[in-house]
Amino acid sequence: EEIKKGFLSSLGILFLRKFYEAIIADKHSFCAIVKIDNKTVGFVAGTADVGKFYKYFLKNYFFILMLIILPKLFNFFAIKKIFDNFFYTKKTENLPKAELLAIAVKKEFQNKGIGIQLLYKFISEIKNRQIDSFKVLVGKELKSLNFYKKNGFQLLREINLHGKQQSLIFIYKVS
């Protein structure tokens, strides 16, 4: 509900359901949630190796993904964005393989420390996997930029993803 901008969200709820299901099922990836009064109010998802995750995702979900995104396959720009997304790892070859893929908190629970709690859960899992740094890709226009900046992420560079969309790559070094 809270991640409305961005390419993955544009593919619809069924796609996102399969995407996060794959994160949970993939041995290289992980997801954590925060619940309040038995309601999920936030989540974080990431992977120790984004390339391996996308290979797993395509291998295990290919046919269902084709059914879900079939209507979009008739649009050249949508096809280009899909391939950009799956192959953007080529643009980040010399960067950490680990990546924070998503972090979100329901609007009514934002600014209450839940985002930081989720980030710490993510960092803890990264440490458990003996990974010393990870990246996050953030749309240049998103308000979450300040969250990353104030929580120790270092801006590395800007990349062009999906045509006009400018994204920033941040790195976090785990201590």
C-alpha positions, 0 to 999 in steps of 0.5 A: 500500500505504501510503495505506490511509485516505482516500476515493480508496483506498476506491475500490480498486486499479483506480481508483487505477491509473487515477488515477495513470496519468492523473497521468502522462499529464496535461500539468499533472501529474507523478509521481516515484518513488524506487527502491532495489535496483530496487524502488519504495519511494516516490512523489510525485504532484501537479499544477500545476492540480488543476481541469484535472487532474480535467477531464482525468481525467474526460474521458479515463477516464470510461467505464472509471471508471464500470465500476470504480466502478459497484458503488459508485454504488448507495450514496448516500454513495459517490456524494456522496463522489465528487462532493465529491472532484471538486468540492472545488476550489470550496471552495479557489477562492482558493488555489493551483491547484497541489497535492501529491496524494500522497506515500508511502513503504513502511513499511520505508523510512520515517524514512530521508529518502525522504519528504523526498527525494520532497518536494524532487523535487516542489518542484523540479518546481513551481519548473521550472513557475514556480509560487510556491506549492501546497497539500496536503489532509491528513486531520486524523487522519493522522500525516503532519501532522507531516511537513508541519508540520516541512517548512515547510508553513503550516496555512491552514484546516480544511474538511469533506470527505465529511461527517464527515471533517475535512481540513486545507489546508496551503500551501507557498510556494516560495522 
